[in-house]
Amino acid sequence: MPLPVSRRGVLLAGLALLPGIALAQAQKFADPAPSIDNPRKIVLSLAEDDPKRINAVISNIVNIQKYYDASQVKLAVVAYGPGIVAVLKDQSPAAPRIAALQDLEVEFLACGATLDTLKKSDADLLPDVAVVPNGLPEIVERSLRGWIHLRP
């Protein structure tokens, strides 16, 4: 006959697993583990004029933020070429989502060369989108400064 399971027994069994959970949590990060003083730095490319693609990149950012504590990750998105549409105030299919991510300190950067080609200026961008001279060199330079480049 099986023994009855008490709430206390279940609680004690769960508590016994906590050190293992804490160990598993600690092992999920490579050394050095991310911290406030040493956050992961990730720059993402956005080069496509496709609402599904733009929203997929934004969803990836949200997933990254869920994985790392917000204080353990710095994120930047560089929009260039056709992807510049994501940060144009009159065309962005994701303006509210971008604003929400900016509130969480995600940087959005627009390629100045692309803006010049399209005869657009800073005034055509969503609020708080910074302009860099050229998108791809921005990614290169951040990579050389230790940022991880993702092109989801």
N, C-alpha and C positions, 0 to 999 in steps of 0.2 A: 504494500500500500504506500503511495507516494506521500512524502511529508508535506504538510501545508507550508506555503511560502508566506512569511510575514513581511510586512512593509519594512520593518527594521532590518530583516535579513537582506532584502533587496537593496536597501540603502547602504548597508555595510559592504555588500558585494560591489556596489557601484563605487564607493569610496576607495575600495581596495584597487580599483582600476585607474584611479586618478594619476598616480605616479607614472603609469604606463602611457596615459594620454598625454601628460605633460612632456614625457620623453619623446613620444611620437611627434608632438607639435614642434619641439625644439629641433628634431632631426629633419624636418621638412625643408629647412633653409641651408644653403651652402654657407661655408665660412668665408668671410665673417657674416654672421647673421645680420639682417637689416635692423636698424635702430633709428632713433630720432637723430643721433649724431652721424649715422652712416646709412641713410635710406637707399633703397634701390632707386636708380634713376633710369627711367624708360622713356624713349622718344618713339612715337608711332607715326608712320607715314600715312597720308591721306591724299591719294592722287587720282581718285576716280569720281566722276560726276554721276553717281548712281545712289539714289536715296537708300536702297537696301544695303549697299556697301558702307555708306556713311554711318547708318544706324548700327551696322555690324561692328564697325570700329569703336563706336561709342559704347556698345554693349561689352566689347572686350575690355575697355577701360574700367567699366563698372565691375566686371569680374576680377580684374587685377586688384582693384581697390577692396573687394571683398576678401581676397586672399591675404593681402598684406593689411596690417593696420594702417590707417591713413597717415600716421606719423612715420611710417616705415617705407614710404614710396613717394617719389616725385615723378609726375607724369607730364609729358608735353606732346602735343599733336602738331605736326607740321603739314599744313595744307598747301599743295602746289599743283601746277598744271590744272587739269580738269577738276581736281579735288577742291580747288579754291571755292567752288560753289558752296561748300559746307559752311564757310564763314562769311559769306556775303549776306548782308541783312535783308536784301530784297529777294533772295533765292534759296536761302538755307532750308533744307527739309528737316533740320534738327535743331533749330535755334533754341527752343526751351530746354532741350537736353544738354546742349552746350553750355547754356547759362548755369544750369544746375551743377555741372562739372566744374565750371569756373568758380562757383561758390565753394567747392571743395579743393580749390587751389590747383586744378589742372590747367596748364598753360595751353593756349591755342595760338599758333603762330601762322601767319600768312606769308607766302612767298612774294616779295616785292617785285621780282622780275615778272612773275605771272600777272600781278596787278598792273604793271606797266604795259604788258602786252595787251591786256583787256581794256586799257585806258580807264582803270579803276584807281581809287585812292583809299586812304585810311577811312574816309567818311563813308565809304561803301561797305565797311566791315561791321560785323556784330560788335556790340560793346566789349571792351577789354581784350580784343584780339590784337596782339602785337604784330608788327611787320618786321620781317628779317630781310636782308638784301636778296637772298636766294635760298630757296627751300632745301635743295639737296646738299649744298655746302654746309648749311646749318646742321643737318643730320650728321654729316661727316665730322664736323668740329665737335659736336656733342659726343659722338662716339669716341673720338680721341681723348675727350675729357672723362671717359668712363661711363657714359650713358649706353644702355643697351638699346639697339635699334630693332623695333618690331614692325613688320609689315603684314598685319593680320588680314 
